[in-house]
Amino acid sequence: MKAAADVGIIGGGIIGSAIGYYLTKMGLKDIVLFEKDYLTSGCTGRCGGGIRQQWSTSDNVKLAKRSVELFEKYEDELDFDFEYIQQGYLILAFTDDEVRDFKKNVAMQKKHGLKVDLISPRQAKKIVPFLNTNDVLAATYCPTDGLANPFLTTFGYAERASEGGMTILRKTRVNSIERKGGSYRIRTDKGDCTVKYIVNAAGPWAQEAAKMIGYDIPVEPERHQILVTEPLERMVCPMVVDFYHGFYGSQEKRGGFVMGESDPSEPVSYKTSSHWKFVESISKKFTYLFPRFSNVKILRQWAGSYCVSPDAQPILGPISADDPNYFLAVGYSGHGFMLAPATGEAIAEWIVKGKPLTTDISHLTMERIEKGDYSQEYNVV
Ligand SMILES: Cc1cc2nc3c(=O)[nH]c(=O)nc-3n(C[C@H](O)[C@H](O)[C@H](O)COP(=O)(O)OP(=O)(O)OC[C@H]3O[C@@H](n4cnc5c(N)ncnc54)[C@H](O)[C@@H]3O)c2cc1C
């Protein structure tokens, strides 16, 4: 264990790894990443890998759009095949209220330069010929949305960050943090390390890591279940999202359909078991939308925890004015994989250059939560 470092990152998921990568890319070498288990053992390894820019808040659109610009370069930049495909996202509207909201969202997204359109059910059927559009009133479609492999993306970041000087300590749990002058002493089960900056990228466990220096941050773990079917011939199907019934599903590069749902009755918990009720419920939704696939076999089901914030947007930046060197990158509310590139870059810029320069994240700090001055993100499954 190194006795001291410039930055200590708590969490070896996509967020901690992305921040580590950008810190090393910006020239900082003295970084230690603490992971209590193995890289991707948290939410990242349970994620659907979807990358969507069609959000209802400007901040999420900006972050997702910047992330896609970065994802598009990663195969060369990280020198890693992370199974990235841009096969679009098709979002379905089933009510007049949804059509009204989708129109508003598309206008806002276009202002940010996103190539996205409000389309008719007939156009939606052209994009996904086997989709049941009988009850669909309209849809939105963005062809540059896509998918990637969350394991490979994390490993790509981690490998490049290790080459850049970051030390990755697997199976090393951060148990407590002590303030020490202007620094922090991180106490782990393998020894102590004193750092100038801490980044809390602990995903669903973010609240525990904040309590270690006495803060109660408003994020909570919430179970979400997901499954994959047997592989089918590739049909180049975009991710189909249906907020009304609470469904998302898409065909991954290897042929299986990956799908998940939202369950409003899910309580706050760290549970990651998956049950029959989920299979029953999602099968009904899937076969309603894709009747042709009613005989497809399920290969595997699993679950993971979202780290949910009050407005379903990430909480980024210093935890408070009293602890300006303790950074949060938490509360991604089910969309942390796709926002990792832009938020990793922004947090690294904040630490190395004193402020985020590429993407404006000033509305996403703890301040908005404390003041209750925030925009709710509604496009969440
Ligand atoms: C079913 C499901 C589907 C999803 N689908 C998508 C999707 O399609 N697209 C998308 O963008 N997002 C999706 N998400 C959300 C996405 O997975 C998360 O937002 C993202 O992985 C968060 O990454 P993270 O690095 O913050 O958290 P994590 O991956 O959970 O990483 C945090 C890490 O911190 C470690 N840790 C915690 N406490 C400590 C400690 N005290 N000491 C040391 N280590 C510690 C944990 O072991 C863990 O590995 C999905 C999530 C689920 C559950």
The ligand as an SDF file (V2000), in Angstrom:
LIG
                    3D

 53 58  0  0  0  0  0  0  0  0999 V2000
  -30.1350   -3.6930  -14.5410 C   0  0  0  0  0  0  0  0  0  0  0  0
  -29.3550   -2.4530  -14.8400 C   0  0  0  0  0  0  0  0  0  0  0  0
  -29.2960   -1.9720  -16.1510 C   0  0  0  0  0  0  0  0  0  0  0  0
  -28.6040   -0.7990  -16.4350 C   0  0  0  0  0  0  0  0  0  0  0  0
  -28.5320   -0.3730  -17.7170 N   0  0  0  0  0  0  0  0  0  0  0  0
  -27.8390    0.7410  -18.0230 C   0  0  0  0  0  0  0  0  0  0  0  0
  -27.7050    1.1630  -19.3600 C   0  0  0  0  0  0  0  0  0  0  0  0
  -28.2220    0.5290  -20.2760 O   0  0  0  0  0  0  0  0  0  0  0  0
  -26.9740    2.2800  -19.6110 N   0  0  0  0  0  0  0  0  0  0  0  0
  -26.4070    3.0050  -18.6080 C   0  0  0  0  0  0  0  0  0  0  0  0
  -25.7910    4.0420  -18.8920 O   0  0  0  0  0  0  0  0  0  0  0  0
  -26.5080    2.6190  -17.3240 N   0  0  0  0  0  0  0  0  0  0  0  0
  -27.1960    1.5060  -17.0070 C   0  0  0  0  0  0  0  0  0  0  0  0
  -27.3020    1.1070  -15.7190 N   0  0  0  0  0  0  0  0  0  0  0  0
  -26.6950    1.9430  -14.6710 C   0  0  0  0  0  0  0  0  0  0  0  0
  -25.1920    1.7680  -14.6210 C   0  0  0  0  0  0  0  0  0  0  0  0
  -24.8870    0.3980  -14.4760 O   0  0  0  0  0  0  0  0  0  0  0  0
  -24.6290    2.5660  -13.4390 C   0  0  0  0  0  0  0  0  0  0  0  0
  -25.1280    3.8910  -13.4550 O   0  0  0  0  0  0  0  0  0  0  0  0
  -23.1100    2.6000  -13.4960 C   0  0  0  0  0  0  0  0  0  0  0  0
  -22.5820    1.3020  -13.6530 O   0  0  0  0  0  0  0  0  0  0  0  0
  -22.5790    3.2300  -12.2300 C   0  0  0  0  0  0  0  0  0  0  0  0
  -21.2070    3.0270  -12.1950 O   0  0  0  0  0  0  0  0  0  0  0  0
  -20.3930    3.3490  -10.8700 P   0  0  0  0  0  0  0  0  0  0  0  0
  -18.9670    3.1700  -11.2270 O   0  0  0  0  0  0  0  0  0  0  0  0
  -20.8700    4.6340  -10.3040 O   0  0  0  0  0  0  0  0  0  0  0  0
  -20.9060    2.2580   -9.8290 O   0  0  0  0  0  0  0  0  0  0  0  0
  -20.4500    0.7390   -9.6140 P   0  0  0  0  0  0  0  0  0  0  0  0
  -20.2540    0.0260  -10.8820 O   0  0  0  0  0  0  0  0  0  0  0  0
  -21.4070    0.1470   -8.6430 O   0  0  0  0  0  0  0  0  0  0  0  0
  -19.0340    0.8950   -8.9640 O   0  0  0  0  0  0  0  0  0  0  0  0
  -18.8590    1.2750   -7.6310 C   0  0  0  0  0  0  0  0  0  0  0  0
  -17.7650    0.3970   -7.0770 C   0  0  0  0  0  0  0  0  0  0  0  0
  -17.4030    0.8910   -5.8030 O   0  0  0  0  0  0  0  0  0  0  0  0
  -16.9920   -0.1980   -5.0140 C   0  0  0  0  0  0  0  0  0  0  0  0
  -17.0640    0.2380   -3.6150 N   0  0  0  0  0  0  0  0  0  0  0  0
  -18.1690    0.6770   -2.9630 C   0  0  0  0  0  0  0  0  0  0  0  0
  -17.8660    1.0150   -1.6920 N   0  0  0  0  0  0  0  0  0  0  0  0
  -16.5230    0.7860   -1.5540 C   0  0  0  0  0  0  0  0  0  0  0  0
  -15.6220    0.9120   -0.4630 C   0  0  0  0  0  0  0  0  0  0  0  0
  -16.0110    1.3430    0.7420 N   0  0  0  0  0  0  0  0  0  0  0  0
  -14.3220    0.5850   -0.6690 N   0  0  0  0  0  0  0  0  0  0  0  0
  -13.8960    0.1430   -1.8900 C   0  0  0  0  0  0  0  0  0  0  0  0
  -14.7230   -0.0310   -2.9350 N   0  0  0  0  0  0  0  0  0  0  0  0
  -16.0200    0.2900   -2.7770 C   0  0  0  0  0  0  0  0  0  0  0  0
  -17.9900   -1.2880   -5.3850 C   0  0  0  0  0  0  0  0  0  0  0  0
  -17.5250   -2.5870   -5.0880 O   0  0  0  0  0  0  0  0  0  0  0  0
  -18.1930   -1.0470   -6.8750 C   0  0  0  0  0  0  0  0  0  0  0  0
  -17.4020   -1.8930   -7.6770 O   0  0  0  0  0  0  0  0  0  0  0  0
  -27.9660   -0.0810  -15.3970 C   0  0  0  0  0  0  0  0  0  0  0  0
  -28.0070   -0.5720  -14.0950 C   0  0  0  0  0  0  0  0  0  0  0  0
  -28.6780   -1.7470  -13.8080 C   0  0  0  0  0  0  0  0  0  0  0  0
  -28.7090   -2.2700  -12.4080 C   0  0  0  0  0  0  0  0  0  0  0  0
  1  2  1  0
  2  3  1  0
  2 52  2  0
  3  4  2  0
  4  5  1  0
  4 50  1  0
  5  6  2  0
  6  7  1  0
  6 13  1  0
  7  8  2  0
  7  9  1  0
  9 10  1  0
 10 11  2  0
 10 12  1  0
 12 13  2  0
 13 14  1  0
 14 15  1  0
 14 50  1  0
 15 16  1  0
 16 17  1  0
 16 18  1  0
 18 19  1  0
 18 20  1  0
 20 21  1  0
 20 22  1  0
 22 23  1  0
 23 24  1  0
 24 25  2  0
 24 26  1  0
 24 27  1  0
 27 28  1  0
 28 29  2  0
 28 30  1  0
 28 31  1  0
 31 32  1  0
 32 33  1  0
 33 34  1  0
 33 48  1  0
 34 35  1  0
 35 36  1  0
 35 46  1  0
 36 37  1  0
 36 45  1  0
 37 38  2  0
 38 39  1  0
 39 40  1  0
 39 45  2  0
 40 41  1  0
 40 42  2  0
 42 43  1  0
 43 44  2  0
 44 45  1  0
 46 47  1  0
 46 48  1  0
 48 49  1  0
 50 51  2  0
 51 52  1  0
 52 53  1  0
M  END
$$$$
